Amino acid sequence: MTLSFMLTQETISTFQTQVELFEQCLHFHNAQYEFSAELAEIASTRGISQDELKQEIVQFKEKLDRLLKLVEKISEIANKAELAVLPLYFVKSVFLLKEILEADWDLFLGNDKREAIKNVTSGSVVIYKEIKNAVSPETPKKDGNYVALETLKHGLKSMIEAGLRVNAFSQEEVKAFDLGDITPQESETVLIFLSTMKKWEPIYKRLAAS
């Protein structure tokens, strides 16, 4: 299983920085003072009270905290060279980011959200292209690069859609990413299963030999 591109500290640090940018956009502690008008607009759009919205923001912050912890776990695993479990955490982190962008994108407050979404998308495009170069038609599905590539297809679709919603970039800029077809071939459930195969492979072999 080839995972050298994922194991570089630069790549991991980039992903972690992107998540931290999203956290900075939340401005939760000062939201009721600095963004009261924006909060009122979001609450109205969602058809809920501001108290309910504040509770959703708390839950949103919890998701971002979980995402940051997952990215930190990826860094920890990479440093320990525990390659067998790395793909699983990568899948979990990207799909959690996808959930945040699809369900909670309007809870990012302030003008910085455009820059944050633009940065996380651009960084993921670079990672995606690096992985794509490492995958061929002969690459087995259990290979970490294949799992990561299919996972990022899901993530990039959500990032691009969120970026277009907040005008982080234009359709022309999306075309300039030159991603080709990023329609995922595998579901989240399948990708989670594939990401665990390497971990359990020694056990399967022992069972087969017994």
ZIMOTA-V595550 format. One record per residue. N is the residue number from 1. SS is DSSP state (A for helix, B for strand, O for the rest). PSI is psi in degrees with one decimal (none if undefined). Layout:
n:N ss:SS psi:PSI
n:N ss:SS psi:PSI
//
This chain:
n:1 ss:O psi:117.3
n:2 ss:O psi:120.6
n:3 ss:O psi:23.2
n:4 ss:A psi:-37.1
n:5 ss:A psi:-32.7
n:6 ss:A psi:-20.7
n:7 ss:A psi:-4.9
n:8 ss:O psi:136.3
n:9 ss:A psi:-30.7
n:10 ss:A psi:-44.9
n:11 ss:A psi:-46.0
n:12 ss:A psi:-42.6
n:13 ss:A psi:-37.6
n:14 ss:A psi:-46.6
n:15 ss:A psi:-42.4
n:16 ss:A psi:-41.4
n:17 ss:A psi:-38.3
n:18 ss:A psi:-42.8
n:19 ss:A psi:-41.8
n:20 ss:A psi:-32.4
n:21 ss:A psi:-40.3
n:22 ss:A psi:-40.5
n:23 ss:A psi:-39.6
n:24 ss:A psi:-30.7
n:25 ss:A psi:-22.6
n:26 ss:A psi:-42.0
n:27 ss:O psi:40.5
n:28 ss:A psi:-43.7
n:29 ss:A psi:-28.5
n:30 ss:A psi:5.3
n:31 ss:A psi:-42.7
n:32 ss:A psi:-19.6
n:33 ss:A psi:-46.7
n:34 ss:A psi:-24.4
n:35 ss:O psi:32.9
n:36 ss:A psi:-40.1
n:37 ss:A psi:-41.4
n:38 ss:A psi:-39.3
n:39 ss:A psi:-42.2
n:40 ss:A psi:-39.9
n:41 ss:A psi:-42.8
n:42 ss:A psi:-44.1
n:43 ss:A psi:-41.9
n:44 ss:A psi:-43.4
n:45 ss:A psi:-38.9
n:46 ss:A psi:-11.8
n:47 ss:O psi:35.8
n:48 ss:O psi:167.8
n:49 ss:O psi:164.8
n:50 ss:A psi:-30.5
n:51 ss:A psi:-41.5
n:52 ss:A psi:-38.6
n:53 ss:A psi:-42.1
n:54 ss:A psi:-35.1
n:55 ss:A psi:-37.9
n:56 ss:A psi:-35.8
n:57 ss:A psi:-37.8
n:58 ss:A psi:-46.0
n:59 ss:A psi:-36.8
n:60 ss:A psi:-45.3
n:61 ss:A psi:-37.5
n:62 ss:A psi:-38.6
n:63 ss:A psi:-43.5
n:64 ss:A psi:-38.1
n:65 ss:A psi:-41.3
n:66 ss:A psi:-39.9
n:67 ss:A psi:-44.1
n:68 ss:A psi:-38.5
n:69 ss:A psi:-37.1
n:70 ss:A psi:-42.6
n:71 ss:A psi:-39.6
n:72 ss:A psi:-36.2
n:73 ss:A psi:-39.3
n:74 ss:A psi:-44.2
n:75 ss:A psi:-42.5
n:76 ss:A psi:-44.6
n:77 ss:A psi:-42.1
n:78 ss:A psi:-41.1
n:79 ss:A psi:-29.6
n:80 ss:O psi:-1.8
n:81 ss:O psi:35.1
n:82 ss:O psi:71.4
n:83 ss:A psi:-29.2
n:84 ss:A psi:-32.0
n:85 ss:A psi:-6.7
n:86 ss:A psi:-45.4
n:87 ss:A psi:-36.3
n:88 ss:A psi:-44.8
n:89 ss:A psi:-32.7
n:90 ss:A psi:-45.7
n:91 ss:A psi:-47.1
n:92 ss:A psi:-42.0
n:93 ss:A psi:-43.1
n:94 ss:A psi:-40.7
n:95 ss:A psi:-28.2
n:96 ss:A psi:-40.7
n:97 ss:A psi:-41.2
n:98 ss:A psi:-44.9
n:99 ss:A psi:-44.1
n:100 ss:A psi:-46.0
n:101 ss:A psi:-32.5
n:102 ss:A psi:-36.4
n:103 ss:A psi:-28.6
n:104 ss:O psi:15.4
n:105 ss:A psi:-31.6
n:106 ss:A psi:-7.1
n:107 ss:A psi:-8.2
n:108 ss:O psi:122.9
n:109 ss:O psi:148.5
n:110 ss:O psi:169.1
n:111 ss:O psi:-18.8
n:112 ss:A psi:-16.9
n:113 ss:A psi:-35.2
n:114 ss:A psi:-45.2
n:115 ss:A psi:-38.2
n:116 ss:A psi:-46.4
n:117 ss:A psi:-37.9
n:118 ss:A psi:-44.0
n:119 ss:A psi:-44.5
n:120 ss:A psi:-34.2
n:121 ss:A psi:-47.0
n:122 ss:A psi:-42.0
n:123 ss:A psi:-39.8
n:124 ss:A psi:-32.0
n:125 ss:A psi:-43.3
n:126 ss:A psi:-46.8
n:127 ss:A psi:-42.9
n:128 ss:A psi:-44.6
n:129 ss:A psi:-35.6
n:130 ss:A psi:-43.5
n:131 ss:A psi:-41.5
n:132 ss:A psi:-36.7
n:133 ss:A psi:-20.0
n:134 ss:O psi:-2.6
n:135 ss:O psi:137.0
n:136 ss:O psi:170.7
n:137 ss:O psi:-21.6
n:138 ss:O psi:-7.4
n:139 ss:O psi:123.7
n:140 ss:O psi:151.3
n:141 ss:O psi:-25.4
n:142 ss:O psi:-8.1
n:143 ss:O psi:138.3
n:144 ss:A psi:-35.4
n:145 ss:A psi:-40.9
n:146 ss:A psi:-45.6
n:147 ss:A psi:-45.7
n:148 ss:A psi:-40.0
n:149 ss:A psi:-48.7
n:150 ss:A psi:-35.5
n:151 ss:A psi:-44.4
n:152 ss:A psi:-25.8
n:153 ss:A psi:-44.5
n:154 ss:A psi:-48.7
n:155 ss:A psi:-44.8
n:156 ss:A psi:-37.6
n:157 ss:A psi:-43.3
n:158 ss:A psi:-39.8
n:159 ss:A psi:-45.1
n:160 ss:A psi:-43.6
n:161 ss:A psi:-42.5
n:162 ss:A psi:-41.0
n:163 ss:A psi:-39.0
n:164 ss:A psi:-35.2
n:165 ss:A psi:-38.5
n:166 ss:O psi:11.9
n:167 ss:O psi:37.5
n:168 ss:O psi:-26.7
n:169 ss:O psi:167.4
n:170 ss:O psi:172.1
n:171 ss:A psi:-35.4
n:172 ss:A psi:-39.6
n:173 ss:A psi:-36.6
n:174 ss:A psi:-43.5
n:175 ss:A psi:-34.6
n:176 ss:A psi:-18.5
n:177 ss:O psi:-27.8
n:178 ss:O psi:55.2
n:179 ss:O psi:-18.8
n:180 ss:O psi:-153.2
n:181 ss:O psi:116.3
n:182 ss:O psi:29.2
n:183 ss:O psi:119.4
n:184 ss:O psi:141.8
n:185 ss:O psi:-12.8
n:186 ss:O psi:144.8
n:187 ss:O psi:169.0
n:188 ss:A psi:-43.1
n:189 ss:A psi:-45.4
n:190 ss:A psi:-40.8
n:191 ss:A psi:-37.0
n:192 ss:A psi:-42.6
n:193 ss:A psi:-47.9
n:194 ss:A psi:-34.7
n:195 ss:A psi:-16.2
n:196 ss:A psi:-7.4
n:197 ss:A psi:-41.1
n:198 ss:A psi:-36.6
n:199 ss:A psi:-41.4
n:200 ss:A psi:-4.6
n:201 ss:A psi:-44.1
n:202 ss:A psi:-35.2
n:203 ss:A psi:-43.0
n:204 ss:A psi:-41.1
n:205 ss:A psi:-40.4
n:206 ss:A psi:-39.0
n:207 ss:A psi:-38.7
n:208 ss:A psi:-31.6
n:209 ss:A psi:-13.1
n:210 ss:O psi:none
//
